[in-house]
Amino acid sequence: MPVITISKEHGAGGKHLAEAIARMLGYDLIDKALIVKVAHQAKVSSSRVERFDQEEYSPLAKYLDSLFLANPTLYAPGAFDMPVSAAGMMAGLGEKYDFFNSEQYLKLTQTAITSLYDKGNVVLIGRGGQVLLAGKPCCLHLRFTAPLDVRVQRMTAKLNVTAKEAQEIIHKRDKSRAAYIRDYYGRDWNDASLYHLVVNTALWDEKQAVALVQAAVKQLT
């Protein structure tokens, strides 16, 4: 029942490798599907869940969300001295707004990850699995990385953008993922001690990387 968690720098090819690993082992691959599961449990739209997820995560958005939920009077008509039409719209907000927040997101996400661990035979991308499941038996925590220049070159070709644009995209995604782990779990996303294997995908091709993981999984079974 091994469970594999994958942390990946943007442009390091981690998603592609995760798919190859899942195929090789016959495991379920869990990525965006986790958002759908959380949304279903919370009875909110996936877009609401994505506000707190690692790809779109923003510490400022999380702070503002907690600020408004801690001060429900801010939803009251006239709280912002707004026009009558806007105030009327805000009047019904308390009934229509689902009040789904970051704490609920985290609790439901952790419950989903724990249930996936109990199920076993899954490859889980991101969402703090390497921290939540740290020390659990039959878990293999992987990190896929590559030098920035290599990742920029890959994303430039993949997205047909300039090197500067590719670097900005990479920086934004990596920053969101690092903030997610820091704010939700109090850990450093780049801390090598969180992982059993840190694989530089500039030095290992897909076949070699998958073989490394296969050998590591055998040590768990």
N, C-alpha and C positions, 0 to 999 in steps of 0.2 A: 503493500500500500504506500510506496514512497510518494512524497509530495515535493515538487520542485518549485522554488520561487525564483523569479528572474527580475533583477534590477538592470536597467540598461540606460546608457547615455544615448542621447538622441543622435542618430546617424551611425551608431556602432553596429547596426544590423541585428539587434536583439530580438525584434519581432520575428524576423525571418528565421533566425536560429531557434526561437521558441517553437515555431511551427514545425521545423525539421525535427526537433527533439521529441515533440508530442507525437509526430508520425512514427518515428523510430521506436518509441516505447509503447505506442498504442494508448496514450494518455489523453484525457480531455484537456483542451487549452482554454484557459479562462483569462479574458482581458476585458473588453467592453461589456461582455455578457454579465459581468458582476454589477455594472451600473443598472442594467435592466432589472436584475434580481432585487437590488436595493430599492429601486423605484417601485417595483411591484409590491414589495413588503410595506413600503411607506405610503402607498397609494398616491404617489405624486408622479409627475412626468419625468422622463429621463433627463430632460434639460435642467430640471431643478436639482437633480442629483449631481449632474456634471459641474455645477457651480462649486462644489466642494471636492470634486475628484482631482486626481493628481495632474491630469493634462491641462485643466483649466484653473487649477488652484491659485488663489490669490490671498495672501495674509490680510490685505486690506479689506477684501470682500468678506472674509470670515469675521474680521473685527466689526465691520459695519453691521453684519447680520446679527451678531451678539448684542450690539448696541441697541438696535431697534427692538429685538425681542425682550431685552431687559427693561425697555421703556415703552410699554404698549400705548401710553398716552400720546406718543408721537404719531400714532395712527389716527388720532381723533381729528374730526373736522375742525379746520381753522388752526391746527397746530403750527402750520407754516404760513399763516396769514395768506392763504391762497384764494384764488377766485372762487365764487360760489359753485361753478360747474365742477371745478377740480375738488372742492371740499365735499360735494355730494358724492363724487366718485370714491373719495377716500372713506366716506362714512360706511360704505358697505365692505371696505377692505377687511375689517376684522372678521367678517363672516366668511369671506371668500378666500382670504389668504391662508395657505395651508400651514404656515409657521414651521415648515421643515427646515431644520438648521444643521449646522456642522456637527453638533454633538449627536444628533439623531443619525446623521449620515455615518459618522464613525462607528457608532454602536451597531448599526445594521450591517455595515461593511465587515466589521470584525466578526459578527455572528455568521455572516456568509462564509468568510474565510475559514473560520473554525469548523463549520459544517463540511466544507470542502476538504479540510484536513482529515476529518473523521471518515469521509468517503474514500479518500486516497486516490492514487493514480491520476493526479492532476498536475498540470504545469500552470502556475499562477504568475501572471505578469504584474509587477508593481503592487500598489495599494498597501505597502508596509508589511507584506507577508514575511519578509526576512526578519523583521523585528517582532511582530506578533507571534510568530512560530519559532522564534529563537530557542534553542535547547530542546525542542520537541524531537522525539525519536523519528527516524525514517524521513527526515527532511533534508533536502539539499538546497542550499542557498547560493545562487549564481549571480555574478555581476559581469556584464559585457561592456567593455570599454574600448576606446581607440583614441589615438592622438587627434587633437582638434583639426589639424590640417587634413587628415584622412577623412574625418567625418564631414568637413566642409566640402571636400571634393566629391564625396558620395552624394550629399544632398544637392549640390549644384547640378549634378547630372540627373538625379532623380526628379527634381522639381523644376528643372530648367530655369534656375534663378542665378543671380550673380553670387560670387563668393561672399560678398558683404551681406547680402540678403540671407544666404544660407547660414552664415555665422550668427546672425541676429535670431533666426528661427531656432537654431540649436541652443543658443544662450537662453532664450525665453523658455523653451521646454525643460531644459535642465534645471533652470532656476525654480520653476514651478514644482518639479519633482523633489528637489532638495528641500524647498520650503514645506512641502507636504509632510515629509518624514520628520523634519525639525519641529513643526508646530503640532502635529498629531502624536508624535512618539518621542520627541525630545532627543533624537539621535541625528548623527551626521550621515547623510545619504552616501557620502564618499568614504566612509570608514570601512576599510578593508576587513576589519575584524567581524563585520556582520555577515561575511560570506565565506563559504567553503572554498569556492573557486572564483578567481577574478581572471577573466579571459580577455586578452588583447586581440580583438578580431582583425587587427592589421597584421598580426603575426601568424594567426591560425585561420585556415579557410573553413568553410562550413563542414566538410567531411571530418577534418581533424577536430574541430570543436565538438561536434556531435559525438565523436569517438571518446573524447575526454569525459563528457558527461555520462555516456554509457558506462564507462569504466567506474566512474564515481558512484553511479546508482547501484552497481553490483556490490559495492562495499556496504550498502544499506540493507540489502536483502539477504 
